[in-house]
């Protein structure tokens, strides 16, 4: 895979002279890779839009035909029209287009034993991030983490005839793809005939704010044989569309960039401009009774100003049974300094105990080369979580020296429902060799400062709403 990424990335620099930037290049690759993989899998496309017709041409006939293909596909009905919506050719030089087509044609993409498309794009986005191009993080949750979450959450559409899985901040569709791959692994690809159509066309849902990752998600899922429903729009600031889901798996975008104001949503009890806390409220509302959710959240969401209020309501309406503290550097190289967690809850029962697994203390920070994130980082957690996806397996508190501990709701109430609970002494922070890189520490500091600034903004908003301050 790294060889393919190197090959595709190496050509990116050539294209920059043709006026094609990183994002445009990745987008054009999606169109061409899609046509190649559709050809390999005998997926029907409109007449004259096939891969063979494209690779046989050169010169201006090639660029004209490529433009014509994109036009036909964006005008197509159904999922193809969604995938190619607003697609435009970016190649001015037919020689460059021909070269990319030849590079793609050299590989048999469908025969590779990985989610090659996702891995290729993750590799390219990673390169873009390491080149100093910001914004790639919006597309990315590490595959290893997603797979661990999916293994414990068991999103199995065979559980009910109307079982649905949703990611309301789906990016390129990583959670949805992994949920389906998990199902294929469980069933060895053999479904009851009565379930096939429902699973493939009425089970997987998502939403994203940005057209490009939405397109990648639609393509990724389509090439897995799924016609998923991926909405384009703002999950938080648009009204709730009223759809309910059995299982929600999501990693809302990090950071505070956005409207910086509380959304006007009647179904949100707590008014806050914190995006992730609003996602928590949104997920609570879109779960069916008995439905379960896993949400990735940065540390500040467990303790910042409005966090306690949001979690107090969550713990009244849902069983917040498990929190996983992720290793430092989990999101390397995109959001290196962000310290994050995964919260797991089930709607419909009050919280009595919260179990916290600390996968961070005394664990060397994740680095891309020397200490990459691997399934081993989550083996003990998955064992402690147990086989029940709703967190009801028999569990054992491992005590003050262990990584897995139980905290009663009364203890959490005394902390004003702030959930940044730690008990292990982190020796790695006292070892100068084990300290995070300076840029990671700086990034952590910025994340925490942003949380403080958010709190201050909300205080100022409250003051303004109350008619200003008393100058006397």
C-alpha positions as CSV (number, residue, x, y, z in Angstrom):
1,X,0.0,0.0,0.0
2,X,2.8,2.4,0.8
3,X,4.3,1.8,-2.6
4,X,1.0,2.8,-4.3
5,X,0.6,5.9,-2.1
6,X,4.2,6.9,-2.9
7,X,3.5,6.5,-6.6
8,X,0.2,8.5,-6.5
9,X,1.7,11.1,-4.2
10,X,4.8,11.5,-6.3
11,X,2.8,12.6,-9.2
12,X,0.9,15.2,-7.1
13,X,3.9,17.5,-7.3
14,X,3.9,17.4,-11.1
15,X,0.2,18.3,-11.2
16,X,0.8,21.4,-9.0
17,X,2.4,23.0,-12.1
18,X,-0.8,22.3,-13.9
19,X,-2.8,24.3,-11.3
20,X,-4.1,21.2,-9.4
21,X,-3.8,21.4,-5.6
22,X,-3.7,18.5,-3.1
23,X,-7.4,18.5,-2.6
24,X,-8.3,18.7,-6.3
25,X,-5.8,15.9,-7.0
26,X,-7.3,13.6,-4.4
27,X,-10.8,14.4,-5.8
28,X,-9.8,13.7,-9.4
29,X,-8.3,10.4,-8.2
30,X,-11.6,9.4,-6.6
31,X,-13.4,9.8,-9.9
32,X,-10.8,7.8,-11.9
33,X,-10.3,5.1,-9.2
34,X,-14.1,4.7,-9.0
35,X,-14.3,4.1,-12.8
36,X,-11.5,1.6,-12.6
37,X,-12.9,-0.4,-9.7
38,X,-16.4,-0.3,-11.2
39,X,-14.9,-1.9,-14.3
40,X,-13.1,-4.5,-12.2
41,X,-16.3,-5.4,-10.3
42,X,-18.6,-5.3,-13.4
43,X,-20.6,-2.5,-11.8
44,X,-22.9,-1.0,-14.5
45,X,-22.3,2.7,-15.4
46,X,-24.0,4.8,-18.0
47,X,-23.2,4.0,-21.6
48,X,-19.9,5.5,-22.8
49,X,-18.7,6.1,-19.2
50,X,-16.7,2.9,-18.8
51,X,-13.0,2.7,-17.9
52,X,-12.0,1.0,-21.2
53,X,-13.3,3.9,-23.3
54,X,-11.3,6.3,-21.2
55,X,-8.0,4.5,-21.2
56,X,-7.9,4.0,-25.0
57,X,-7.9,7.7,-25.8
58,X,-5.2,10.4,-25.6
59,X,-4.7,14.1,-26.4
60,X,-7.6,16.5,-26.5
61,X,-10.0,13.6,-27.3
62,X,-9.1,12.2,-23.8
63,X,-9.8,15.4,-21.9
64,X,-13.0,16.0,-23.9
65,X,-14.2,12.4,-23.2
66,X,-13.3,12.7,-19.5
67,X,-15.3,15.9,-19.2
68,X,-18.2,14.2,-21.0
69,X,-18.1,11.2,-18.6
70,X,-18.2,13.5,-15.5
71,X,-21.2,15.4,-17.0
72,X,-23.1,12.2,-17.7
73,X,-22.4,10.8,-14.2
74,X,-23.4,14.0,-12.3
75,X,-26.6,14.0,-14.3
76,X,-27.3,10.3,-13.6
77,X,-30.2,9.3,-11.4
78,X,-29.8,7.8,-8.0
79,X,-26.6,7.0,-6.2
80,X,-24.3,7.7,-9.1
81,X,-25.7,11.2,-9.5
82,X,-25.1,11.8,-5.7
83,X,-21.5,10.5,-6.0
84,X,-20.6,12.7,-8.9
85,X,-22.7,15.8,-7.9
86,X,-20.8,19.0,-8.8
87,X,-17.9,17.0,-10.3
88,X,-15.7,19.0,-12.6
89,X,-12.6,18.0,-14.6
90,X,-9.4,19.7,-13.3
91,X,-6.9,18.4,-15.9
92,X,-5.8,21.1,-18.4
93,X,-2.9,19.0,-19.8
94,X,-4.0,15.7,-21.5
95,X,-0.6,14.2,-20.9
96,X,-1.0,14.5,-17.1
97,X,-4.5,12.9,-17.3
98,X,-3.2,10.1,-19.4
99,X,-0.3,9.5,-16.9
100,X,-2.7,9.2,-14.0
101,X,-5.0,6.8,-15.9
102,X,-2.0,4.6,-16.7
103,X,-0.8,4.6,-13.1
104,X,-4.3,3.5,-11.9
105,X,-4.6,1.0,-14.7
106,X,-1.4,-0.8,-13.6
107,X,-3.1,-2.1,-10.4
108,X,-5.9,-4.6,-9.8
109,X,-7.5,-2.5,-7.0
110,X,-10.4,-4.9,-6.2
111,X,-8.1,-7.9,-5.6
112,X,-6.1,-6.3,-2.8
113,X,-7.0,-7.7,0.6
114,X,-7.5,-4.3,2.3
115,X,-9.9,-1.5,2.0
116,X,-7.6,-0.2,-0.6
117,X,-9.5,2.9,-1.5
118,X,-9.7,4.0,2.1
119,X,-6.1,3.1,2.8
120,X,-4.9,4.9,-0.3
121,X,-6.8,8.1,0.5
122,X,-5.8,8.0,4.2
123,X,-2.2,7.7,2.9
124,X,-2.6,10.6,0.6
125,X,-4.4,12.8,3.2
126,X,-1.6,11.9,5.7
127,X,1.0,13.1,3.2
128,X,-1.0,16.3,2.7
129,X,-1.1,16.8,6.5
130,X,2.6,16.2,6.9
131,X,3.3,18.7,4.1
132,X,1.7,21.3,6.4
133,X,-1.7,21.3,4.7
134,X,-4.2,21.7,7.4
135,X,-7.7,20.3,7.3
136,X,-7.1,16.7,6.5
137,X,-8.1,15.7,10.0
138,X,-11.8,16.3,9.1
139,X,-11.6,13.2,6.9
140,X,-9.8,10.8,9.3
141,X,-10.3,8.5,12.3
142,X,-7.5,5.8,12.6
143,X,-8.8,2.6,11.1
144,X,-7.4,0.6,14.1
145,X,-9.5,2.7,16.5
146,X,-12.6,2.4,14.4
147,X,-12.3,-1.4,14.2
148,X,-11.9,-1.7,18.0
149,X,-15.0,0.4,18.6
150,X,-17.0,-1.6,16.0
151,X,-15.9,-4.9,17.6
152,X,-17.3,-4.0,21.0
153,X,-20.4,-2.2,19.6
154,X,-21.4,-5.1,17.3
155,X,-23.6,-3.2,14.8
156,X,-25.5,-6.2,13.6
157,X,-28.5,-5.5,11.2
158,X,-29.7,-9.0,11.8
159,X,-30.8,-8.0,15.3
160,X,-33.9,-6.4,14.1
161,X,-35.8,-6.0,10.7
162,X,-35.4,-2.2,10.8
163,X,-31.9,-2.0,12.4
164,X,-29.9,1.1,11.2
165,X,-26.4,2.4,11.7
166,X,-25.6,6.1,11.5
167,X,-22.5,8.3,11.6
168,X,-23.7,12.0,11.7
169,X,-20.2,13.3,11.0
170,X,-19.1,10.5,8.6
171,X,-16.2,12.1,6.7
172,X,-15.1,9.5,4.2
173,X,-17.3,6.8,5.7
174,X,-14.7,5.0,7.8
175,X,-17.1,3.9,10.6
176,X,-19.8,2.8,8.2
177,X,-17.4,0.8,6.0
178,X,-15.9,-0.9,9.1
179,X,-19.3,-1.7,10.4
180,X,-20.2,-3.4,7.1
181,X,-16.8,-5.2,7.0
182,X,-17.4,-6.5,10.5
183,X,-20.8,-7.9,9.4
184,X,-19.2,-9.6,6.4
185,X,-16.6,-11.1,8.7
186,X,-19.3,-12.4,11.1
187,X,-21.5,-13.8,8.4
188,X,-18.7,-14.9,6.0
189,X,-20.7,-12.8,3.5
190,X,-23.7,-15.2,3.5
191,X,-26.9,-13.3,4.4
192,X,-30.5,-14.6,4.4
193,X,-32.0,-13.7,1.1
194,X,-34.7,-11.7,2.8
195,X,-32.1,-9.5,4.5
196,X,-29.8,-8.7,1.6
197,X,-31.7,-5.8,0.0
198,X,-32.5,-4.2,3.4
199,X,-28.9,-4.5,4.6
200,X,-27.5,-3.1,1.3
201,X,-29.9,-0.2,0.8
202,X,-31.7,0.7,4.1
203,X,-29.2,0.1,6.9
204,X,-26.2,2.6,6.7
205,X,-26.8,6.3,7.1
206,X,-24.5,9.3,7.4
207,X,-24.1,13.0,7.1
208,X,-21.3,15.4,6.4
209,X,-21.0,19.1,6.1
210,X,-18.4,19.1,3.2
211,X,-19.2,17.8,-0.3
212,X,-15.8,16.2,-0.9
213,X,-15.7,13.7,2.1
214,X,-19.4,13.0,1.5
215,X,-18.5,12.0,-2.1
216,X,-15.7,9.7,-0.8
217,X,-18.1,8.1,1.6
218,X,-20.7,7.4,-1.0
219,X,-18.0,6.0,-3.4
220,X,-16.4,3.9,-0.7
221,X,-19.7,2.4,0.4
222,X,-20.9,1.9,-3.2
223,X,-17.8,0.0,-4.1
224,X,-18.6,-2.3,-1.1
225,X,-22.0,-3.0,-2.7
226,X,-23.9,-0.6,-0.4
227,X,-26.3,2.2,-1.4
228,X,-26.0,4.2,1.8
229,X,-27.9,7.4,2.5
230,X,-25.3,10.1,3.1
231,X,-26.9,13.5,3.7
232,X,-25.0,16.8,2.9
233,X,-25.6,19.4,5.5
234,X,-24.8,20.7,9.0
235,X,-25.8,18.1,11.5
236,X,-25.8,20.5,14.4
237,X,-27.2,23.8,13.0
238,X,-29.9,22.3,10.8
239,X,-33.2,21.0,12.4
240,X,-33.4,17.3,13.4
241,X,-34.9,15.4,10.5
242,X,-36.6,13.0,12.9
243,X,-34.9,9.8,11.8
244,X,-34.0,7.4,14.6
245,X,-31.2,4.8,14.6
246,X,-30.2,1.7,16.5
247,X,-26.5,2.3,16.6
248,X,-24.5,5.6,16.2
249,X,-20.8,5.5,15.7
250,X,-19.1,8.9,15.3
251,X,-16.1,11.1,15.7
252,X,-17.3,14.7,15.5
253,X,-14.8,17.1,14.0
254,X,-12.3,18.4,16.6
255,X,-11.6,22.1,17.2
256,X,-13.9,25.1,17.8
257,X,-14.0,26.5,14.3
258,X,-17.5,27.1,13.1
259,X,-20.5,29.3,13.9
260,X,-19.2,30.0,17.5
261,X,-22.8,30.3,18.6
262,X,-25.3,27.9,20.2
263,X,-27.5,26.3,17.6
264,X,-31.2,27.1,17.8
265,X,-32.5,23.6,18.3
266,X,-35.7,23.0,20.3
267,X,-34.4,19.4,21.0
268,X,-31.2,20.6,22.7
269,X,-31.6,21.1,26.4
270,X,-28.3,22.7,27.1
271,X,-27.3,25.8,25.1
272,X,-23.6,25.7,24.2
273,X,-21.4,26.7,21.3
274,X,-19.2,23.6,21.9
275,X,-19.6,21.5,18.7
276,X,-18.7,18.2,20.3
277,X,-21.1,18.7,23.3
278,X,-23.8,19.6,20.8
279,X,-23.1,16.3,18.9
280,X,-23.6,14.5,22.2
281,X,-27.0,16.1,22.5
282,X,-27.8,15.3,18.9
283,X,-26.8,11.6,19.2
284,X,-29.0,11.3,22.3
285,X,-31.9,12.5,20.3
286,X,-31.4,10.4,17.2
287,X,-31.1,7.1,19.1
288,X,-34.0,4.7,19.2
289,X,-35.0,3.6,22.7
290,X,-32.6,0.9,23.6
291,X,-30.2,2.2,20.9
292,X,-26.5,2.4,21.6
293,X,-23.7,4.9,20.7
294,X,-20.0,5.4,20.7
295,X,-18.6,8.9,20.3
296,X,-15.0,10.1,20.2
297,X,-14.5,13.3,22.2
298,X,-11.5,15.4,23.1
299,X,-10.6,15.6,26.8
300,X,-11.9,19.2,27.2
301,X,-15.5,17.9,26.5
302,X,-15.3,15.9,29.7
303,X,-14.6,18.9,32.0
304,X,-15.3,22.2,30.2
305,X,-17.9,24.7,31.4
306,X,-21.1,23.1,30.0
307,X,-19.8,19.5,30.0
308,X,-21.2,18.7,33.4
309,X,-24.7,20.0,32.4
310,X,-24.7,17.9,29.2
311,X,-23.5,14.7,31.0
312,X,-26.0,15.2,33.8
313,X,-28.8,15.0,31.3
314,X,-27.1,12.2,29.4
315,X,-26.8,10.1,32.5
316,X,-30.5,10.6,33.4
317,X,-31.7,9.5,29.9
318,X,-29.0,7.0,29.0
319,X,-26.7,4.4,30.6
320,X,-23.2,6.0,30.1
321,X,-21.6,2.7,31.0
322,X,-18.0,3.0,29.6
323,X,-15.3,5.6,28.8
324,X,-12.1,4.8,27.0
325,X,-9.1,7.1,27.5
326,X,-7.2,6.9,24.3
327,X,-3.4,6.9,24.1
328,X,-1.6,10.1,23.5
329,X,-1.0,10.8,19.8
330,X,-3.9,8.5,18.6
331,X,-4.7,11.0,15.9
332,X,-1.1,11.4,14.7
333,X,-0.3,13.1,12.3
334,X,-3.5,15.1,11.9
335,X,-4.3,16.3,15.4
336,X,-1.2,15.2,17.2
337,X,-1.7,17.0,20.5
338,X,-5.4,16.2,21.0
339,X,-6.0,14.0,23.9
340,X,-9.3,12.1,23.4
341,X,-11.7,9.5,24.7
342,X,-14.5,7.3,23.5
343,X,-17.8,7.4,25.4
344,X,-20.2,4.4,25.1
345,X,-23.9,4.7,26.2
346,X,-27.3,3.1,25.7
347,X,-30.5,5.1,25.6
348,X,-33.4,4.3,27.9
349,X,-31.9,3.5,31.3
350,X,-30.3,5.8,33.9
351,X,-26.6,5.6,34.6
352,X,-25.7,3.8,37.8
353,X,-22.0,3.1,37.3
354,X,-19.5,4.5,34.8
355,X,-16.5,2.2,34.0
356,X,-13.4,4.0,32.8
357,X,-10.5,2.3,30.9
358,X,-7.2,4.2,31.0
359,X,-5.3,3.3,27.8
360,X,-3.1,6.4,28.2
361,X,-1.2,6.5,31.5
362,X,2.2,4.9,31.2
363,X,1.7,4.1,27.6
364,X,4.3,5.6,25.2
365,X,2.8,8.2,22.9
366,X,1.8,7.1,19.4
367,X,4.2,8.1,16.6
368,X,3.8,7.4,12.9
369,X,7.0,5.5,12.5
370,X,8.4,4.1,15.7
371,X,5.2,3.5,17.7
372,X,2.2,3.4,15.4
373,X,-1.3,2.7,16.7
374,X,-2.0,-1.0,16.6
375,X,-4.8,-3.4,17.6
376,X,-2.6,-4.3,20.7
377,X,-3.3,-0.9,22.1
378,X,-7.0,-1.9,22.5
379,X,-6.8,-5.7,23.3
380,X,-7.1,-5.3,27.1
381,X,-9.9,-2.8,26.7
382,X,-11.9,-5.0,24.5
383,X,-11.5,-7.9,26.9
384,X,-12.6,-5.7,29.9
385,X,-15.5,-4.3,27.9
386,X,-17.0,-7.8,27.5
387,X,-19.2,-9.4,24.8
388,X,-22.4,-7.4,25.5
389,X,-22.4,-4.4,23.2
390,X,-24.5,-2.5,25.7
391,X,-21.9,-2.8,28.4
392,X,-23.8,-5.2,30.5
393,X,-21.2,-8.0,30.6
394,X,-19.9,-9.0,34.0
395,X,-16.9,-6.8,34.8
396,X,-14.1,-6.6,37.4
397,X,-12.8,-3.4,38.9
398,X,-9.0,-3.7,38.7
399,X,-8.3,-1.3,41.6
400,X,-6.0,1.7,41.9
401,X,-3.1,-0.2,40.2
402,X,-5.3,-1.4,37.3
403,X,-6.5,0.3,34.1
404,X,-10.3,-0.5,34.5
405,X,-12.3,1.0,37.3
406,X,-15.9,1.6,38.3
407,X,-17.3,4.9,39.5
408,X,-20.8,5.2,41.0
409,X,-23.1,8.0,39.8
410,X,-22.9,9.5,43.3
411,X,-19.1,10.0,43.0
412,X,-19.6,11.6,39.6
413,X,-22.4,13.8,40.9
414,X,-20.0,15.1,43.6
415,X,-17.7,16.1,40.7
416,X,-20.6,18.1,39.1
417,X,-20.7,15.4,36.4
418,X,-17.3,16.2,35.1
419,X,-15.8,13.0,33.8
420,X,-12.0,13.7,33.6
421,X,-11.3,11.1,36.3
422,X,-7.8,9.7,36.6
423,X,-6.2,7.5,39.2
424,X,-3.0,6.0,37.7
425,X,0.2,8.0,38.3
426,X,1.6,8.6,34.8
427,X,5.4,7.9,35.2
428,X,6.0,8.6,31.6
429,X,5.4,12.3,32.2
430,X,8.2,12.5,34.7
431,X,10.6,10.7,32.4
432,X,12.1,13.3,30.1
433,X,12.6,10.7,27.4
434,X,8.9,9.9,27.5
435,X,7.7,13.4,27.2
436,X,5.6,14.3,24.2
437,X,7.2,16.2,21.4
438,X,7.2,20.1,21.8
439,X,4.8,20.5,19.0
440,X,2.4,18.0,20.6
441,X,2.6,19.9,24.0
442,X,2.0,23.2,22.1
443,X,-1.0,21.6,20.3
444,X,-2.4,20.3,23.7
445,X,-2.0,23.8,25.2
446,X,-3.9,25.4,22.2
447,X,-6.7,22.9,22.6
448,X,-7.1,23.6,26.3
449,X,-6.9,27.4,25.6
450,X,-9.6,27.1,23.0
451,X,-11.8,25.4,25.6
452,X,-11.2,28.3,28.0
453,X,-11.9,30.9,25.3
454,X,-15.2,29.0,24.5
455,X,-16.2,29.3,28.2
456,X,-15.4,33.0,28.2
457,X,-17.5,33.6,25.1
458,X,-20.4,31.8,26.7
459,X,-20.1,33.9,29.8
460,X,-20.0,37.1,27.7
461,X,-23.0,35.9,25.8
462,X,-24.9,35.3,29.1
463,X,-24.0,38.8,30.2
464,X,-25.2,40.3,27.0
465,X,-28.4,38.3,27.1
466,X,-29.0,39.6,30.6
467,X,-28.8,43.2,29.5
468,X,-25.2,44.0,30.2
469,X,-23.3,44.6,33.5
470,X,-24.0,46.9,36.3
471,X,-21.5,49.7,36.2
472,X,-22.5,51.0,39.6
